[in-house]
Amino acid sequence: MDKAYDSERIHQIIHADFQSQSMIPVRNWHASYVSGKYRQIMSSSFDRKIYGRRNMAETVFLILKRLFGEIIHSRSYRQQ
């Protein structure tokens, strides 16, 4: 995720509900503090190399959109 998703609630959902580690860059790295328990955990373990791999996932989504289009024409969940 990019900086727009940097909120304590999103970090909490990722950690608590999905039992995963968030890699969302802090909006302001030059701030004297990062508030929130989960944001502090993420900022202390943020790895720019891992975050750089986000580009691969974005590329896959782009290819899928090019192949199948951005619109789902089916009405039922099963056909989607």
N, CA, C and O atoms as CSV, one atom per row, in Angstrom:
chain,resi,resn,atom,element,x,y,z
A,1,MET,N,N,0.838,-1.178,0.000
A,1,MET,CA,C,0.000,0.000,0.000
A,1,MET,C,C,0.887,1.248,0.000
A,1,MET,O,O,2.042,1.216,0.424
A,2,ASP,N,N,0.326,2.309,-0.473
A,2,ASP,CA,C,1.112,3.539,-0.482
A,2,ASP,C,C,0.764,4.410,0.723
A,2,ASP,O,O,-0.016,4.008,1.586
A,3,LYS,N,N,1.346,5.596,0.770
A,3,LYS,CA,C,1.230,6.478,1.939
A,3,LYS,C,C,-0.205,6.877,2.260
A,3,LYS,O,O,-0.508,7.213,3.404
A,4,ALA,N,N,-1.087,6.846,1.273
A,4,ALA,CA,C,-2.474,7.250,1.507
A,4,ALA,C,C,-3.176,6.341,2.507
A,4,ALA,O,O,-4.158,6.749,3.128
A,5,TYR,N,N,-2.687,5.119,2.672
A,5,TYR,CA,C,-3.311,4.149,3.571
A,5,TYR,C,C,-2.627,4.084,4.935
A,5,TYR,O,O,-2.852,3.135,5.687
A,6,ASP,N,N,-1.813,5.052,5.260
A,6,ASP,CA,C,-1.091,5.068,6.532
A,6,ASP,C,C,-1.990,5.596,7.638
A,6,ASP,O,O,-2.005,6.793,7.924
A,7,SER,N,N,-2.739,4.689,8.258
A,7,SER,CA,C,-3.543,5.048,9.422
A,7,SER,C,C,-3.429,3.925,10.442
A,7,SER,O,O,-3.182,2.774,10.083
A,8,GLU,N,N,-3.607,4.257,11.688
A,8,GLU,CA,C,-3.492,3.268,12.761
A,8,GLU,C,C,-4.526,2.162,12.590
A,8,GLU,O,O,-4.226,0.995,12.844
A,9,ARG,N,N,-5.726,2.507,12.169
A,9,ARG,CA,C,-6.801,1.519,12.014
A,9,ARG,C,C,-6.441,0.482,10.942
A,9,ARG,O,O,-6.674,-0.710,11.145
A,10,ILE,N,N,-5.888,0.904,9.829
A,10,ILE,CA,C,-5.512,-0.037,8.765
A,10,ILE,C,C,-4.388,-0.945,9.238
A,10,ILE,O,O,-4.422,-2.149,8.981
A,11,HIS,N,N,-3.393,-0.394,9.924
A,11,HIS,CA,C,-2.314,-1.219,10.465
A,11,HIS,C,C,-2.863,-2.225,11.474
A,11,HIS,O,O,-2.422,-3.374,11.508
A,12,GLN,N,N,-3.813,-1.804,12.287
A,12,GLN,CA,C,-4.418,-2.692,13.285
A,12,GLN,C,C,-5.157,-3.843,12.603
A,12,GLN,O,O,-5.021,-4.990,13.029
A,13,ILE,N,N,-5.927,-3.567,11.568
A,13,ILE,CA,C,-6.662,-4.612,10.855
A,13,ILE,C,C,-5.700,-5.615,10.240
A,13,ILE,O,O,-5.936,-6.821,10.306
A,14,ILE,N,N,-4.621,-5.131,9.645
A,14,ILE,CA,C,-3.645,-6.024,9.025
A,14,ILE,C,C,-3.011,-6.935,10.071
A,14,ILE,O,O,-2.866,-8.135,9.839
A,15,HIS,N,N,-2.634,-6.381,11.210
A,15,HIS,CA,C,-1.986,-7.177,12.260
A,15,HIS,C,C,-2.969,-8.114,12.964
A,15,HIS,O,O,-2.696,-9.306,13.109
A,16,ALA,N,N,-4.098,-7.585,13.396
A,16,ALA,CA,C,-5.021,-8.359,14.231
A,16,ALA,C,C,-5.875,-9.337,13.424
A,16,ALA,O,O,-5.985,-10.507,13.789
A,17,ASP,N,N,-6.472,-8.873,12.346
A,17,ASP,CA,C,-7.404,-9.715,11.597
A,17,ASP,C,C,-6.709,-10.666,10.628
A,17,ASP,O,O,-7.127,-11.813,10.474
A,18,PHE,N,N,-5.653,-10.192,9.978
A,18,PHE,CA,C,-4.984,-11.012,8.968
A,18,PHE,C,C,-3.695,-11.666,9.475
A,18,PHE,O,O,-3.073,-12.439,8.748
A,19,GLN,N,N,-3.289,-11.365,10.712
A,19,GLN,CA,C,-2.040,-11.875,11.283
A,19,GLN,C,C,-0.889,-11.713,10.286
A,19,GLN,O,O,-0.169,-12.664,9.981
A,20,SER,N,N,-0.740,-10.513,9.801
A,20,SER,CA,C,0.270,-10.218,8.792
A,20,SER,C,C,1.026,-8.952,9.185
A,20,SER,O,O,0.657,-8.261,10.134
A,21,GLN,N,N,2.071,-8.666,8.451
A,21,GLN,CA,C,2.881,-7.480,8.706
A,21,GLN,C,C,2.588,-6.439,7.639
A,21,GLN,O,O,2.589,-6.752,6.449
A,22,SER,N,N,2.341,-5.222,8.048
A,22,SER,CA,C,2.046,-4.168,7.083
A,22,SER,C,C,3.330,-3.503,6.608
A,22,SER,O,O,4.272,-3.321,7.380
A,23,MET,N,N,3.356,-3.145,5.340
A,23,MET,CA,C,4.470,-2.408,4.746
A,23,MET,C,C,3.906,-1.167,4.075
A,23,MET,O,O,3.833,-1.084,2.849
A,24,ILE,N,N,3.513,-0.216,4.887
A,24,ILE,CA,C,2.956,1.038,4.400
A,24,ILE,C,C,3.890,2.141,4.868
A,24,ILE,O,O,4.093,2.292,6.073
A,25,PRO,N,N,4.462,2.915,3.960
A,25,PRO,CA,C,5.377,3.965,4.404
A,25,PRO,C,C,4.653,5.040,5.212
A,25,PRO,O,O,3.503,5.375,4.927
A,26,VAL,N,N,5.326,5.566,6.204
A,26,VAL,CA,C,4.782,6.628,7.044
A,26,VAL,C,C,4.667,7.895,6.205
A,26,VAL,O,O,5.545,8.191,5.394
A,27,ARG,N,N,3.604,8.629,6.398
A,27,ARG,CA,C,3.386,9.837,5.589
A,27,ARG,C,C,4.504,10.859,5.760
A,27,ARG,O,O,4.911,11.507,4.796
A,28,ASN,N,N,4.994,11.000,6.975
A,28,ASN,CA,C,6.042,11.983,7.233
A,28,ASN,C,C,7.148,11.315,8.040
A,28,ASN,O,O,7.052,11.207,9.263
A,29,TRP,N,N,8.192,10.871,7.358
A,29,TRP,CA,C,9.306,10.198,8.029
A,29,TRP,C,C,10.083,11.169,8.913
A,29,TRP,O,O,10.787,10.735,9.825
A,30,HIS,N,N,9.971,12.475,8.664
A,30,HIS,CA,C,10.747,13.465,9.407
A,30,HIS,C,C,10.035,13.941,10.673
A,30,HIS,O,O,10.555,14.796,11.390
A,31,ALA,N,N,8.857,13.397,10.949
A,31,ALA,CA,C,8.141,13.775,12.175
A,31,ALA,C,C,8.909,13.258,13.389
A,31,ALA,O,O,9.612,12.251,13.306
A,32,SER,N,N,8.772,13.944,14.499
A,32,SER,CA,C,9.520,13.551,15.696
A,32,SER,C,C,8.947,12.288,16.333
A,32,SER,O,O,9.611,11.666,17.162
A,33,TYR,N,N,7.735,11.901,15.963
A,33,TYR,CA,C,7.122,10.700,16.531
A,33,TYR,C,C,6.199,10.058,15.501
A,33,TYR,O,O,5.784,10.699,14.536
A,34,VAL,N,N,5.895,8.822,15.714
A,34,VAL,CA,C,4.881,8.119,14.946
A,34,VAL,C,C,3.877,7.602,15.967
A,34,VAL,O,O,4.222,6.780,16.816
A,35,SER,N,N,2.642,8.077,15.891
A,35,SER,CA,C,1.654,7.715,16.913
A,35,SER,C,C,1.019,6.369,16.597
A,35,SER,O,O,0.940,5.963,15.438
A,36,GLY,N,N,0.576,5.697,17.623
A,36,GLY,CA,C,-0.123,4.436,17.475
A,36,GLY,C,C,0.794,3.237,17.620
A,36,GLY,O,O,1.921,3.234,17.125
A,37,LYS,N,N,0.299,2.224,18.303
A,37,LYS,CA,C,1.087,1.016,18.571
A,37,LYS,C,C,1.504,0.307,17.286
A,37,LYS,O,O,2.676,-0.030,17.117
A,38,TYR,N,N,0.561,0.082,16.386
A,38,TYR,CA,C,0.844,-0.686,15.182
A,38,TYR,C,C,1.676,0.107,14.171
A,38,TYR,O,O,2.478,-0.472,13.438
A,39,ARG,N,N,1.491,1.403,14.130
A,39,ARG,CA,C,2.321,2.235,13.251
A,39,ARG,C,C,3.761,2.268,13.741
A,39,ARG,O,O,4.687,2.291,12.930
A,40,GLN,N,N,3.964,2.270,15.052
A,40,GLN,CA,C,5.320,2.246,15.602
A,40,GLN,C,C,6.010,0.926,15.283
A,40,GLN,O,O,7.190,0.904,14.932
A,41,ILE,N,N,5.269,-0.175,15.406
A,41,ILE,CA,C,5.838,-1.486,15.062
A,41,ILE,C,C,6.266,-1.502,13.601
A,41,ILE,O,O,7.367,-1.947,13.280
A,42,MET,N,N,5.393,-1.014,12.708
A,42,MET,CA,C,5.703,-1.015,11.284
A,42,MET,C,C,6.871,-0.091,10.964
A,42,MET,O,O,7.746,-0.458,10.180
A,43,SER,N,N,6.903,1.093,11.551
A,43,SER,CA,C,7.975,2.036,11.211
A,43,SER,C,C,9.333,1.548,11.685
A,43,SER,O,O,10.351,1.850,11.063
A,44,SER,N,N,9.360,0.794,12.781
A,44,SER,CA,C,10.650,0.283,13.259
A,44,SER,C,C,11.147,-0.893,12.420
A,44,SER,O,O,12.349,-1.158,12.376
A,45,SER,N,N,10.226,-1.601,11.752
A,45,SER,CA,C,10.640,-2.763,10.959
A,45,SER,C,C,10.428,-2.558,9.464
A,45,SER,O,O,10.462,-3.525,8.703
A,46,PHE,N,N,10.210,-1.323,9.029
A,46,PHE,CA,C,9.958,-1.041,7.609
A,46,PHE,C,C,11.203,-1.342,6.785
A,46,PHE,O,O,12.303,-0.893,7.109
A,47,ASP,N,N,11.015,-2.108,5.716
A,47,ASP,CA,C,12.119,-2.492,4.841
A,47,ASP,C,C,11.822,-1.983,3.431
A,47,ASP,O,O,10.880,-2.443,2.786
A,48,ARG,N,N,12.617,-1.046,2.963
A,48,ARG,CA,C,12.379,-0.465,1.641
A,48,ARG,C,C,12.523,-1.491,0.524
A,48,ARG,O,O,11.867,-1.367,-0.510
A,49,LYS,N,N,13.361,-2.492,0.710
A,49,LYS,CA,C,13.549,-3.525,-0.310
A,49,LYS,C,C,12.269,-4.345,-0.473
A,49,LYS,O,O,11.842,-4.621,-1.594
A,50,ILE,N,N,11.662,-4.732,0.644
A,50,ILE,CA,C,10.406,-5.473,0.586
A,50,ILE,C,C,9.310,-4.596,0.002
A,50,ILE,O,O,8.513,-5.064,-0.812
A,51,TYR,N,N,9.258,-3.341,0.401
A,51,TYR,CA,C,8.245,-2.432,-0.118
A,51,TYR,C,C,8.411,-2.248,-1.626
A,51,TYR,O,O,7.426,-2.051,-2.338
A,52,GLY,N,N,9.635,-2.310,-2.110
A,52,GLY,CA,C,9.891,-2.181,-3.540
A,52,GLY,C,C,9.301,-3.319,-4.351
A,52,GLY,O,O,9.056,-3.158,-5.547
A,53,ARG,N,N,9.070,-4.461,-3.730
A,53,ARG,CA,C,8.472,-5.602,-4.423
A,53,ARG,C,C,6.995,-5.378,-4.732
A,53,ARG,O,O,6.393,-6.134,-5.495
A,54,ARG,N,N,6.432,-4.371,-4.157
A,54,ARG,CA,C,5.042,-4.007,-4.410
A,54,ARG,C,C,4.808,-3.794,-5.904
A,54,ARG,O,O,3.706,-4.011,-6.407
A,55,ASN,N,N,5.839,-3.374,-6.595
A,55,ASN,CA,C,5.751,-3.127,-8.023
A,55,ASN,C,C,5.361,-4.403,-8.783
A,55,ASN,O,O,4.631,-4.327,-9.771
A,56,MET,N,N,5.833,-5.565,-8.337
A,56,MET,CA,C,5.493,-6.825,-9.002
A,56,MET,C,C,4.002,-7.112,-8.898
A,56,MET,O,O,3.385,-7.533,-9.877
A,57,ALA,N,N,3.419,-6.894,-7.735
A,57,ALA,CA,C,1.981,-7.124,-7.554
A,57,ALA,C,C,1.172,-6.152,-8.403
A,57,ALA,O,O,0.174,-6.538,-9.012
A,58,GLU,N,N,1.594,-4.906,-8.444
A,58,GLU,CA,C,0.896,-3.915,-9.253
A,58,GLU,C,C,0.951,-4.291,-10.729
A,58,GLU,O,O,-0.020,-4.075,-11.455
A,59,THR,N,N,2.073,-4.852,-11.184
A,59,THR,CA,C,2.215,-5.273,-12.569
A,59,THR,C,C,1.256,-6.413,-12.890
A,59,THR,O,O,0.655,-6.428,-13.964
A,60,VAL,N,N,1.102,-7.369,-11.974
A,60,VAL,CA,C,0.174,-8.480,-12.185
A,60,VAL,C,C,-1.255,-7.954,-12.316
A,60,VAL,O,O,-1.993,-8.379,-13.204
A,61,PHE,N,N,-1.645,-7.036,-11.441
A,61,PHE,CA,C,-2.990,-6.471,-11.531
A,61,PHE,C,C,-3.191,-5.735,-12.853
A,61,PHE,O,O,-4.267,-5.811,-13.444
A,62,LEU,N,N,-2.170,-5.027,-13.319
A,62,LEU,CA,C,-2.253,-4.320,-14.591
A,62,LEU,C,C,-2.457,-5.298,-15.736
A,62,LEU,O,O,-3.283,-5.055,-16.616
A,63,ILE,N,N,-1.717,-6.401,-15.737
A,63,ILE,CA,C,-1.843,-7.402,-16.795
A,63,ILE,C,C,-3.236,-8.022,-16.782
A,63,ILE,O,O,-3.845,-8.202,-17.836
A,64,LEU,N,N,-3.746,-8.349,-15.591
A,64,LEU,CA,C,-5.095,-8.913,-15.493
A,64,LEU,C,C,-6.146,-7.944,-16.015
A,64,LEU,O,O,-7.090,-8.358,-16.687
A,65,LYS,N,N,-5.992,-6.662,-15.713
A,65,LYS,CA,C,-6.940,-5.671,-16.218
A,65,LYS,C,C,-6.860,-5.554,-17.732
A,65,LYS,O,O,-7.882,-5.381,-18.396
A,66,ARG,N,N,-5.664,-5.646,-18.280
A,66,ARG,CA,C,-5.524,-5.580,-19.733
A,66,ARG,C,C,-6.141,-6.795,-20.408
A,66,ARG,O,O,-6.753,-6.674,-21.469
A,67,LEU,N,N,-5.983,-7.970,-19.796
A,67,LEU,CA,C,-6.534,-9.196,-20.379
A,67,LEU,C,C,-8.050,-9.256,-20.288
A,67,LEU,O,O,-8.720,-9.578,-21.270
A,68,PHE,N,N,-8.594,-8.948,-19.121
A,68,PHE,CA,C,-10.007,-9.154,-18.882
A,68,PHE,C,C,-10.822,-7.869,-18.828
A,68,PHE,O,O,-12.051,-7.929,-18.783
A,69,GLY,N,N,-10.187,-6.737,-18.831
A,69,GLY,CA,C,-10.905,-5.476,-18.740
A,69,GLY,C,C,-11.137,-5.076,-17.287
A,69,GLY,O,O,-10.929,-5.875,-16.374
A,70,GLU,N,N,-11.556,-3.869,-17.086
A,70,GLU,CA,C,-11.749,-3.349,-15.742
A,70,GLU,C,C,-13.172,-3.526,-15.244
A,70,GLU,O,O,-13.451,-3.261,-14.074
A,71,ILE,N,N,-14.075,-3.968,-16.107
A,71,ILE,CA,C,-15.483,-4.066,-15.750
A,71,ILE,C,C,-15.879,-5.538,-15.679
A,71,ILE,O,O,-15.492,-6.338,-16.532
A,72,ILE,N,N,-16.649,-5.883,-14.657
A,72,ILE,CA,C,-17.185,-7.236,-14.533
A,72,ILE,C,C,-18.620,-7.199,-15.026
A,72,ILE,O,O,-19.457,-6.483,-14.477
A,73,HIS,N,N,-18.900,-7.973,-16.064
A,73,HIS,CA,C,-20.231,-7.947,-16.669
A,73,HIS,C,C,-21.201,-8.943,-16.041
A,73,HIS,O,O,-22.412,-8.798,-16.206
A,74,SER,N,N,-20.709,-9.938,-15.333
A,74,SER,CA,C,-21.593,-10.942,-14.747
A,74,SER,C,C,-22.323,-10.373,-13.533
A,74,SER,O,O,-21.794,-9.521,-12.819
A,75,ARG,N,N,-23.522,-10.849,-13.315
A,75,ARG,CA,C,-24.327,-10.334,-12.210
A,75,ARG,C,C,-24.185,-11.158,-10.941
A,75,ARG,O,O,-24.251,-10.617,-9.838
A,76,SER,N,N,-23.991,-12.459,-11.088
A,76,SER,CA,C,-23.914,-13.301,-9.895
A,76,SER,C,C,-22.473,-13.392,-9.397
A,76,SER,O,O,-21.520,-13.277,-10.167
A,77,TYR,N,N,-22.345,-13.600,-8.104
A,77,TYR,CA,C,-21.019,-13.693,-7.484
A,77,TYR,C,C,-20.245,-14.883,-8.036
A,77,TYR,O,O,-19.036,-14.800,-8.251
A,78,ARG,N,N,-20.946,-15.988,-8.262
A,78,ARG,CA,C,-20.281,-17.211,-8.747
A,78,ARG,C,C,-19.637,-16.997,-10.122
A,78,ARG,O,O,-18.540,-17.498,-10.366
A,79,GLN,N,N,-20.283,-16.280,-10.999
A,79,GLN,CA,C,-19.745,-16.061,-12.338
A,79,GLN,C,C,-18.640,-15.023,-12.357
A,79,GLN,O,O,-17.838,-14.992,-13.290
A,80,GLN,N,N,-18.584,-14.177,-11.349
A,80,GLN,CA,C,-17.523,-13.180,-11.284
A,80,GLN,C,C,-16.217,-13.870,-11.013
A,80,GLN,O,O,-15.180,-13.214,-10.919
